[in-house]
Amino acid sequence: MSSDAQSDALRARAFAPVFAGLMVLWPLMAILGAQGYAPLLTLVGLFSLVWLRWPARPPLVALLAIALVAWVSASTAWSPAAEGGLVSGSLLEGTFSIEVSAFRLVGTALMAILALSAALQISDGQTIWAGRVLIAVFALHLLLTLTMPMISGPLLALAYDDPFEAKTAGLQNMLRAINACALILPILTTLMWTFGRLGQATAIIVTLASAAIMALLGSAAGLLSVLLAPLTIGLVALLPRIGFRLLFAGMSLVILAAPALGLLAGLAERFGIVAPASFQARLWAWQRVTENLAEQPIHGHGIEAASTWRETYADHPDWLAEMVTRGEAEYAWSNYPVIPTHPHNMGLQIWAETGLIGALLAAATLLAIGWTLPQARTLSPQLRFAIAGLAGASVSLFSFSYSVWNEAFWASIVLAVIALIIIAKGRPA
């Protein structure tokens, strides 16, 4: 091995312990509401510059991701949520600034590319101790989640003096922590599965317990993540040659078909199909977002445009009356926005705010991931099933929870993927 190659190998090997050391903060970030994952990814990305060696030819998936981020950022120019476009103010007057949302998005994407590139350069067998640290960190997060019904009360009381704030902001932060646990659960359970019958029984018990806790605490998206992960794992197990391609092709179709959600919501209302109040509100939001996206189907309304659509249930008396007949308080719903900041479906939000162009770029990026991944049968069982489970868990959060421009969500996925790479490289195939 040449001296340059040896130097590159040593640099790549050093990335794993540094990453593991930073990831010790993962459970703390979860308890604080999971919004710290974006700064944590920024730290990882900056440190990765020390070990990074750029490939001679950037992979197609990176080029597509860059094109998507560039298009989303450009949509700031016509977004009603961005008053001055991509930039505002004047350099001469000292008022120059870059539009915050686009800046965060570009920064997160750049840090993700840097960190993933550094992680992929690590050779097999070089990350045993770093992998063990990461497993311990994720296990601690899982333990916190499983004990959440017992510790949530004291934690919220400790963090919030105002009981109302504890029930609103505090509860939301707790649900974000649970959702983050849903992402790493497939990594832990697939690892457990490799330890014979006792490990397999433990994996099943942990999965069922996590589902029960998420249902108890009201994390519908987290619960669905736990239920979807075994299905996507099963797909890859049954079709090891093409499983990854089918999985990511299906995720692409979820984006491309997102406008159908609004049409289905309208049909459900027309035929009098009854849904629980919270889910019915989601259906009406999807219906209104679909109607709005039809006004700008090609390039969309611009990033975060949905946050400016502030009509309330008072503007839809029939919907308000429907909520009242279900026993809901009229005063609580009359001023409640039909579209609460974003539609809680990332595919639909991509369509509404970046149009057909953004949807095609997002779908193409996912397809490229599926075609870039090696065949599942060539990977270790833990790695292939953890990838499938992580993808399945992400679909639920993608479809029902966060804004698509929530950089903390994407940072948590990238950090989980890097952790999975390091854990897998430290274990025998």
C-alpha positions, 0 to 999 in steps of 0.5 A: 500500500502506498503512503498516500493510501495508508494516510487515507486509510488512517484518516478514514479510520479516525472518523468513526471514533470522532463520530461516535463521541459526538453521537453520545449527545444523541439521547440528550438531543432527543430529550430536548425535542430532537431539534438539536440533530441539525447542529449535531450533523453540522459538527459531524460534517465539519469534522469530516472535512479532515478525513474527506477525499472527494471521489473523482466522479460525484455519484448520480444520487448526489447530483440529483440531491444537489439539483433538488436542493437548488430548485427548492432554494430557487423557489424562495424567489416566488414564495409568499413566505419569503418577503425578499427572495433568496437575499434581502437588504444591502451590503452597503447599508449592513442589512444584507441577509440570506433567506433563512429556510433556504440557507438551513436547507442548503447547509444541512444538505452540504453537511449530509454529503460531507459526513456520508462521503467520509463514512463510506470511505471507512474500511471493514473491520475498523469500527468495532469500538465505535460501533459498540458506543453507537449501539449503547447510545441508541439502546439508551434512547430506546430505554428512555422511550420505553420508560417515557410513561413513567418519566415524562411527568417529572421531566416535563415538570422539571423543564417547564414552569408553566403547566400549559406549556408543558402540555403543548411544547413539552408534549410536542418535544416528547413526541419528536423524541419518540419519532427519533427512536422509531428511526433507530429501532430497526437498527437495534432490533435487526442487531438483536435478531442475529443473536439466535432465538433469545435475541429474536424473542427480545427483538419481537418483545422490544418492537411490541413494547415500543408500539404499545408505548407509542400508542399510549403516548399518542404518537400515531406516526411513530406507531405506524413507523414501528409497524411499517418497518417489519413490512419493508424488512419482509420485502427485502427478505423475500426479494433480496435481488430487487428488494431495495429497488422496489422499496425506493421505487415505491417511495418515489411513487408515494411522492408522485401520487401525493396529489391523489390524497386530496382527491381521496379526501374529497371523495371520502367527504362526498360519500360520507365516510366517517374518520376520527376528528384528528384524522378528518382534520388531516383529510381536509388539510390535504384537500385544501392543499391539493386545491391550492397546488392546482393553481401552480402545478409546474413550479409550485407556490414556493418554499414554506408557502403553505405557512401563509395559507391561514384560513380557519374552520370559521371560513368553512362553516360546514366543516366546523359544524361537522366537528361540533356534531362530533363533540368537539368544542366550537371555540377551539376549532373556529379559529384553528387553521385548516392547514396548520403551517404545513400539510403533514405530508411531505410528498404533498408539500413538495408538490404544493411548494415546488410543483411537478419539477420538485416532485420529479427531482425528489422521486428521481433522487429516491430512485437513484438511491435504490439503484445505487445500493448493492443487491440486498443479498450481497450485504450482511443480514443486519445491514440489509434488514436495517436499511429496509427497516430504516426506510420503512420507518421513515415513510411513516414520518414522511407521510404524517408528521414533519414539514419537508423543510424540517432540517432536524428530521433529515439530519436525524436520518443522516446521522442514523444512516452513518451510525448504521454504516459504522456499526455494520463495518465493525461486524463480520459479514 
